[in-house]
Amino acid sequence: MKKYIASIIKEKLKHLVVDISEEEILYKIEIPSNKKFGDFAFPCFIISKKISVNPNSAALQLEELLINNEEFEKIEVVGGYINFTINKVNFAKKKLADILNPNFKKVINSQKKILIEFPSPNTNKPLHLGHLRNITIGESIARILESVGNEVVRVNLYNDRGIHICKSMLAYQKFGEDKEPDKKSDHFVGDYYVLFGKLAKEDDSYNQKAQEMLVQWENGNPEIISLWEKMNHWAFKGFEQTFAMLGIKYDKYYYESKIYKDGKNIVLDGLKSGIFSKRNDGAVIIDLTNEGLDKKVLLRPDGTTVYMTQDLYLAKLKDEDFNADNSIYIVGNEQDYHFNALFIILKKIGFQKQLMHLSYGMVELPEGRMKSREGTVVDADDFIEMVKQLAKAEIVKRYNNISEDELENKSLTITLAAIKYSLLKTGIFKNMIFNPKEALSFDGDTGSYLLYSYARAFSILGKINAELEKDGEVKEINEFEYELIKQLSNYQDVLKKSADELNPSIIAHYAYDLASAFNEFYHTCPVLKTEQAFVRISLVKAYVNIFKHILSLLGIDVLEKM
Ligand code: ARG
């Protein structure tokens, strides 16, 4: 509407021979805080200066040109402003038709192929709360990008080799007694990583032994390789269960163990062409001091590769595999430096594709609320389980007989909604504190509140009959209906913005605004027994349809009954 007003003002200003850009007009249009001044207001000071009259007479001259527009109920000049009051019935008629159109949800904004890598865990321990934020952000961005027309490829890198893996392996080799996992298998692996930590604290030689194990692994010692395969398999299996629970499917997995050596050739080529250089001790490095970074090692003096070496090759491999226009890495902000350097180096060696590190902040729990296995890291599965227990307690309060299955289902859906929404409503870059009790609250800015609002709307659908809808005309519109229509009609702009900015929190805030508008409407406007049944039923239908889609972009599944 603002844009529309800007366009007609621009058009009419031609008659007054005033030249101001439409953007500038758009920028100046205000939304009056007091409803008596209408829905939008345009200050005429900027034109009065140009035609050397006072603002009020400028406003009056312009107003004369604007009248007779059926979009507005009233156009009025007050104190140098032109106030526009929208013709709400007209607006509602038009927007309602748009919103109810099955094509409304389809927004085509960009048709690129975009590759997203997340969360790329190490295979020595289970996923933690940081991974949960990573996965939630990654999947939401993937869905948002898909919903505006892009093709998205989801990949996951397993960092499945190296000293950290050998640590879990060593502890298992010494104390595992060849046991099979007696719990979720990635947790089982993680327990040995923790055990290693304890052992190494008491006896420093363990670190040395892990290092020796790594050498044996690199030399292909069959016993070590088979231990490694066994334990990695447990880690993968456990991760897969968590991904499945979270609703994530990958198009491809990459394994560090398969690619870590290949980066070496890229480094040696770069050395030949003089992009990289040799340090006195034989390490191959790149000097990034001109770029404001350091000298970065790419091959150690003994010729072994580093984290960066693998990433040089992986970028090329992904490109060969998928030829995407754009490649996004969802990785925590502690690796900002790494990706900064990686992208500079890739550019220097001639890699041209667009790369982006989507760097997110840390998640912490309110202190003392939850003990974790390692003291500092909070396990993702345990965390989900804990929130689920809280959710179950809430559900049981509301239902006195609910089947075990239904309780399981409902509590998981509510839990994931609460967690995902809390993680997404915070801007990606910010560190955040996750408060489980708060996240579950049924009123307030929470995932449970959103689900509740959906279930409410959905329950109305079951009571509709054709008789109620038959008059099919918009005769009047009250402020609650109007507000809901306005919110619903923002959908396409919101979606485009969040896709352009790769920002799920825009969708999350919108979901909340939409739910709030619906709830106000629900409390003030009886849907089924009224003259207005057609309008109200249409609004409920549109809300159910659009809101469900919006929630799915956050990775949230709905419940038809709470
Ligand atoms: N596994 C790494 C970690 O846990 C993250 C890998 C990110 N992806 C990459 N291509 N470097 O820190």
Residues whose N, C-alpha, C, O or C-beta is under 5 A from the ligand:
A	BS01	LIG	P119 S120 P121 N122 N159 D311 V331
